[in-house]
């Protein structure tokens, strides 16, 4: 069973955290549920489906690109060498090496892009997407009252002054415990795809920070400028670390 989570933010918009954004291939045989703090209206169900389908597209395209990486690299290298040696033997000019390298590089880049598009549009990729979307389209909504606790914590963080929130994050002052162990890895995967600046800060906070006072100022500016989702970052640093996996199977 794979769980997606609908988390309502204080601006009225919902954040859909799905199980499709981790590493490896998703098991298309597993049933899907959408955990929500309340029943969903038809419009909300449509929004949930759109979010699930978008993450499925990203997941399958990323998987197929990784799966076909080595063949794509070998074919591209072959094209590079073919074009280079053809130019060296068939075309004579004052500085052949420079021209041939440039032409070979350009052709190789174009060929790489062609193969990438072909892989993403391949029958295998379409099959994987269709199977996952078929399961996602029949996802059942499960009422999960514990999500209210998460939403309230996000609202509390959203109501903090951006300077105070940044300082609390940098100093490690935030604490929050939630009974669902898979929440944090799912939300980290969500941030890595949909909130890249927030994810970059999360990675930075995982190491030893130099000049934390200065880092707090930079983070405060990023939160104020809407480059970083401060409440989401605060939630991720407040939840205890977990070793829970995302329910994937190896590719």
RODO-2510 file (C-alpha; in nm, 4 decimals, decimal comma):
residues 251
     n   res          X          Y          Z
     1     x     0,0000     0,0000     0,0000
     2     x     0,1312     0,3433    -0,0965
     3     x     0,0087     0,6540     0,0819
     4     x    -0,0172     1,0046    -0,0563
     5     x    -0,0886     1,2928     0,1807
     6     x    -0,3035     1,6000     0,1285
     7     x    -0,1766     1,8675     0,3662
     8     x    -0,3742     2,1911     0,3816
     9     x    -0,1648     2,5067     0,4173
    10     x    -0,2660     2,8272     0,5912
    11     x    -0,3177     3,0040     0,2557
    12     x    -0,5932     2,7568     0,1696
    13     x    -0,3838     2,5695    -0,0879
    14     x    -0,3206     2,1979    -0,0465
    15     x     0,0208     2,0349    -0,0665
    16     x     0,0125     1,6851    -0,2137
    17     x     0,2976     1,4682    -0,0893
    18     x     0,3066     1,1526    -0,2997
    19     x     0,5068     0,8264    -0,2853
    20     x     0,6350     0,8636    -0,6425
    21     x     0,9334     1,0927    -0,5953
    22     x     1,1911     0,8666    -0,4318
    23     x     1,4664     0,6685    -0,5985
    24     x     1,4100     0,3647    -0,8175
    25     x     1,1068     0,2188    -0,9873
    26     x     0,7624     0,2450    -0,8320
    27     x     0,5680    -0,0788    -0,7834
    28     x     0,2647    -0,0402    -1,0105
    29     x     0,0822    -0,3266    -0,8379
    30     x     0,0434    -0,1472    -0,5063
    31     x    -0,2856     0,0206    -0,4179
    32     x    -0,2841     0,3941    -0,3419
    33     x    -0,4619     0,5902    -0,0709
    34     x    -0,4872     0,9647    -0,0203
    35     x    -0,4651     1,0560     0,3470
    36     x    -0,6657     1,3699     0,4229
    37     x    -0,7955     1,5424     0,7343
    38     x    -1,1432     1,5646     0,5784
    39     x    -1,3447     1,4198     0,2887
    40     x    -1,2571     1,5620    -0,0526
    41     x    -1,4980     1,7384    -0,2832
    42     x    -1,5037     1,6381    -0,6526
    43     x    -1,2883     1,9416    -0,7358
    44     x    -1,0383     1,8526    -0,4627
    45     x    -1,0229     1,4948    -0,5911
    46     x    -0,9458     1,6290    -0,9385
    47     x    -0,6628     1,8419    -0,7966
    48     x    -0,5294     1,5399    -0,6110
    49     x    -0,5333     1,3324    -0,9313
    50     x    -0,3497     1,6074    -1,1201
    51     x    -0,0792     1,6161    -0,8510
    52     x    -0,0463     1,2367    -0,8495
    53     x    -0,0262     1,2164    -1,2286
    54     x     0,2374     1,4933    -1,2474
    55     x     0,4569     1,3117    -0,9951
    56     x     0,4074     0,9828    -1,1814
    57     x     0,5267     1,1477    -1,5029
    58     x     0,8357     1,2811    -1,3249
    59     x     0,9045     0,9464    -1,1595
    60     x     0,8812     0,7362    -1,4757
    61     x     1,0779     0,9823    -1,6878
    62     x     1,3551     0,9986    -1,4281
    63     x     1,3617     0,6182    -1,3995
    64     x     1,3738     0,5592    -1,7753
    65     x     1,6476     0,8206    -1,8194
    66     x     1,8594     0,6464    -1,5553
    67     x     1,7830     0,3014    -1,6963
    68     x     1,8868     0,4017    -2,0488
    69     x     2,1814     0,6196    -1,9435
    70     x     2,4615     0,3790    -2,0369
    71     x     2,3244     0,2837    -2,3831
    72     x     2,2567     0,6517    -2,4522
    73     x     2,6111     0,7422    -2,3492
    74     x     2,7648     0,4692    -2,5671
    75     x     2,5595     0,5616    -2,8738
    76     x     2,6432     0,9296    -2,8305
    77     x     3,0141     0,8534    -2,7917
    78     x     2,9958     0,6453    -3,1097
    79     x     2,8342     0,9319    -3,3003
    80     x     3,0989     1,1731    -3,1716
    81     x     3,3823     0,9510    -3,2952
    82     x     3,2093     0,8821    -3,6271
    83     x     3,1570     1,2505    -3,7018
    84     x     3,5071     1,3400    -3,5863
    85     x     3,6867     1,0824    -3,8006
    86     x     3,4615     1,1517    -4,0989
    87     x     3,5524     1,5196    -4,0755
    88     x     3,9200     1,4410    -4,0321
    89     x     3,9292     1,2211    -4,3413
    90     x     3,6794     1,3886    -4,5724
    91     x     3,7220     1,7581    -4,4971
    92     x     4,0517     1,9451    -4,5260
    93     x     4,0997     2,2875    -4,3685
    94     x     4,3823     2,4888    -4,2061
    95     x     4,2932     2,3913    -3,8481
    96     x     4,0957     2,0696    -3,8840
    97     x     4,1118     1,9569    -3,5225
    98     x     3,9229     2,2587    -3,3821
    99     x     3,6480     2,2516    -3,6444
   100     x     3,6004     1,8779    -3,6175
   101     x     3,5822     1,8843    -3,2392
   102     x     3,3221     2,1617    -3,2428
   103     x     3,1075     1,9927    -3,5080
   104     x     3,1363     1,6544    -3,3357
   105     x     3,0395     1,8054    -3,0013
   106     x     2,7355     1,9868    -3,1422
   107     x     2,6145     1,6757    -3,3274
   108     x     2,6664     1,4642    -3,0134
   109     x     2,4641     1,7040    -2,7979
   110     x     2,1786     1,7056    -3,0483
   111     x     2,1892     1,3259    -3,0727
   112     x     2,1870     1,2950    -2,6915
   113     x     1,8765     1,5147    -2,6734
   114     x     1,7109     1,3120    -2,9480
   115     x     1,7743     0,9854    -2,7614
   116     x     1,6513     1,1387    -2,4343
   117     x     1,3233     1,2466    -2,5919
   118     x     1,2876     0,9061    -2,7567
   119     x     1,3427     0,7267    -2,4252
   120     x     1,0867     0,9428    -2,2434
   121     x     0,8304     0,8780    -2,5191
   122     x     0,9112     0,5059    -2,5485
   123     x     0,6518     0,2305    -2,5235
   124     x     0,8043     0,1137    -2,1950
   125     x     0,7709     0,4600    -2,0392
   126     x     0,4114     0,4937    -2,1609
   127     x     0,3273     0,1496    -2,0223
   128     x     0,4715     0,2342    -1,6799
   129     x     0,2881     0,5677    -1,6697
   130     x    -0,0443     0,4133    -1,7714
   131     x    -0,0204     0,1373    -1,5102
   132     x     0,0664     0,3782    -1,2301
   133     x    -0,1994     0,6293    -1,3321
   134     x    -0,4609     0,3536    -1,3468
   135     x    -0,3851     0,2705    -0,9823
   136     x    -0,3708     0,6371    -0,8836
   137     x    -0,7043     0,7137    -1,0499
   138     x    -0,8706     0,4559    -0,8248
   139     x    -0,7050     0,5854    -0,5077
   140     x    -0,9304     0,5862    -0,2032
   141     x    -0,9488     0,8773     0,0401
   142     x    -0,8680     0,7860     0,4005
   143     x    -0,9548     1,0312     0,6769
   144     x    -0,6443     1,0843     0,8901
   145     x    -0,7093     1,3200     1,1805
   146     x    -0,3402     1,3301     1,2748
   147     x    -0,2809     1,5468     0,9677
   148     x    -0,4536     1,8300     1,1530
   149     x    -0,1606     1,8316     1,3952
   150     x     0,0811     1,8668     1,1047
   151     x    -0,1253     2,1410     0,9442
   152     x    -0,1520     2,3307     1,2729
   153     x     0,2239     2,3123     1,3205
   154     x     0,2805     2,4478     0,9691
   155     x     0,0298     2,7266     1,0406
   156     x     0,2108     2,8130     1,3654
   157     x     0,5432     2,8345     1,1817
   158     x     0,3821     3,0403     0,9061
   159     x     0,2618     3,2905     1,1657
   160     x     0,6122     3,3488     1,3012
   161     x     0,8203     3,6487     1,2028
   162     x     1,0619     3,5429     0,9279
   163     x     1,3631     3,6440     1,1379
   164     x     1,2423     3,4400     1,4355
   165     x     1,1599     3,1412     1,2148
   166     x     1,4998     3,1480     1,0452
   167     x     1,6770     3,1726     1,3823
   168     x     1,4721     2,8840     1,5253
   169     x     1,5588     2,6679     1,2225
   170     x     1,9298     2,7504     1,2280
   171     x     1,9582     2,7041     1,6047
   172     x     1,7663     2,3749     1,5995
   173     x     1,5021     2,5002     1,8417
   174     x     1,1996     2,3453     1,6707
   175     x     1,0552     2,0175     1,7989
   176     x     0,7690     1,8162     1,6544
   177     x     0,6755     1,4489     1,6855
   178     x     0,4376     1,2737     1,4452
   179     x     0,3334     0,9070     1,4541
   180     x     0,3661     0,8415     1,0770
   181     x     0,7346     0,7454     1,0229
   182     x     0,7141     0,7702     0,6429
   183     x     0,6162     1,1390     0,6464
   184     x     0,9667     1,2858     0,6564
   185     x     1,1220     1,0906     0,3638
   186     x     0,8141     1,1604     0,1526
   187     x     0,8286     1,5316     0,2309
   188     x     1,2029     1,5453     0,1681
   189     x     1,1436     1,3855    -0,1728
   190     x     0,8639     1,6395    -0,2334
   191     x     1,0981     1,9276    -0,1489
   192     x     1,3775     1,7886    -0,3702
   193     x     1,1469     1,8056    -0,6737
   194     x     0,9002     2,0873    -0,6040
   195     x     1,0893     2,3100    -0,3582
   196     x     1,4525     2,2984    -0,4686
   197     x     1,5670     2,6046    -0,2685
   198     x     1,4057     2,4604     0,0429
   199     x     1,5734     2,1257    -0,0222
   200     x     1,9117     2,2937    -0,0703
   201     x     1,8758     2,4570     0,2710
   202     x     1,7759     2,1250     0,4264
   203     x     2,0926     1,9678     0,2846
   204     x     2,2977     2,2586     0,4150
   205     x     2,1474     2,2236     0,7624
   206     x     2,2490     1,8578     0,7647
   207     x     2,6134     1,9591     0,7881
   208     x     2,8106     2,1883     1,0129
   209     x     2,7159     2,5510     0,9512
   210     x     2,9787     2,8211     0,9542
   211     x     2,8760     3,1553     1,1055
   212     x     2,5202     3,0526     1,2032
   213     x     2,4198     3,4147     1,2705
   214     x     2,5024     3,5069     0,9110
   215     x     2,3282     3,1935     0,7817
   216     x     2,0162     3,2923     0,9768
   217     x     2,0150     3,6291     0,8003
   218     x     2,0480     3,4635     0,4585
   219     x     1,7703     3,2168     0,5414
   220     x     1,5453     3,4957     0,6693
   221     x     1,5907     3,6850     0,3416
   222     x     1,5144     3,3686     0,1429
   223     x     1,1948     3,3076     0,3426
   224     x     1,0867     3,6710     0,3081
   225     x     1,1513     3,6579    -0,0660
   226     x     0,9437     3,3378    -0,1001
   227     x     1,2473     3,1493    -0,2320
   228     x     1,2325     2,9092     0,0635
   229     x     0,9187     2,7584     0,2152
   230     x     1,0035     2,8452     0,5755
   231     x     0,7265     2,6459     0,7473
   232     x     0,8013     2,3352     0,5391
   233     x     1,1726     2,3635     0,6139
   234     x     1,0935     2,4125     0,9819
   235     x     0,8751     2,1019     0,9841
   236     x     1,1434     1,8929     0,8149
   237     x     1,4149     1,9934     1,0598
   238     x     1,1785     1,9468     1,3560
   239     x     1,0660     1,5896     1,2783
   240     x     1,3062     1,3270     1,4184
   241     x     1,5202     1,1520     1,1572
   242     x     1,3938     0,8155     1,0299
   243     x     1,5349     0,5267     0,8330
   244     x     1,1963     0,4468     0,6780
   245     x     1,2062     0,3682     0,3052
   246     x     0,9559     0,4874     0,0487
   247     x     0,8144     0,1507    -0,0539
   248     x     1,0139     0,1239    -0,3754
   249     x     1,1501    -0,1758    -0,5590
   250     x     1,4922    -0,1732    -0,7257
   251     x     1,5106    -0,0641    -1,0854
***
